[in-house]
């Protein structure tokens, strides 16, 4: 059995949500229980962070907004 460790990147915690860096421009946002809340994608051309909420039942992402920092993008996952 092969186990892939995708959570080996940098972690950032912000009030009950943790962002795990998957690559240079993508973070997965989870609750402490491990539930995936969504993703934050960095757009280097515009120097913005785009937050996307994961809608598991509908199997799609809901764009929440664009932010100037990773911390600001993570704040929208607290609620």
C-alpha positions in Angstrom: 0.0 0.0 0.0 1.3 3.4 -0.9 0.6 6.3 1.3 1.0 9.8 -0.2 1.7 12.6 2.3 0.1 15.7 0.8 0.1 17.5 4.1 3.8 17.9 4.3 3.7 21.6 3.4 3.7 24.7 5.6 0.7 25.0 7.9 -1.0 28.2 8.9 -3.6 28.3 11.7 -6.2 31.0 12.1 -8.9 30.9 14.7 -10.0 27.2 14.4 -9.0 26.7 10.7 -5.7 25.4 9.4 -4.3 26.0 6.0 -1.9 23.3 4.7 0.2 24.5 1.7 -0.1 21.9 -1.1 2.1 23.8 -3.6 3.4 27.3 -4.2 0.0 28.7 -4.9 -2.6 26.5 -3.2 -3.6 25.9 0.4 -6.2 23.4 1.7 -8.3 24.8 4.6 -9.4 22.3 7.2 -11.1 22.2 10.6 -9.2 20.8 13.6 -11.2 17.6 13.0 -9.7 17.2 9.5 -12.9 18.2 7.7 -12.0 20.1 4.5 -13.6 23.5 4.3 -12.2 24.7 1.1 -9.1 26.0 -0.7 -7.2 29.3 -1.0 -5.4 29.9 -4.3 -2.8 32.6 -4.8 -2.9 34.5 -8.0 0.6 35.9 -8.4 -0.2 38.0 -11.4 -2.7 40.1 -9.4 -1.1 39.4 -6.0 -4.4 38.2 -4.6 -5.7 35.2 -2.6 -8.9 33.6 -3.8 -10.9 31.7 -1.2 -13.2 28.9 -2.4 -15.6 27.1 -0.1 -16.0 23.3 -0.8 -19.7 22.2 -1.2 -19.3 18.5 -0.7 -22.9 17.5 -1.4 -22.9 19.4 -4.7 -19.3 18.4 -5.6 -18.3 21.9 -6.5 -16.6 25.0 -5.2 -18.2 28.3 -4.3 -15.9 31.3 -4.8 -16.1 33.5 -1.7 -13.9 36.4 -2.6 -10.4 37.8 -3.3 -8.2 39.1 -0.5 -4.9 40.8 -0.1 -3.4 38.3 2.4 -3.7 34.6 3.2 -4.9 35.5 6.8 -7.8 37.6 5.3 -8.8 34.8 3.0 -8.8 32.3 5.9 -11.0 34.5 8.0 -14.0 33.8 5.8 -13.8 30.0 6.7 -14.4 30.7 10.4 -18.1 30.9 10.0 
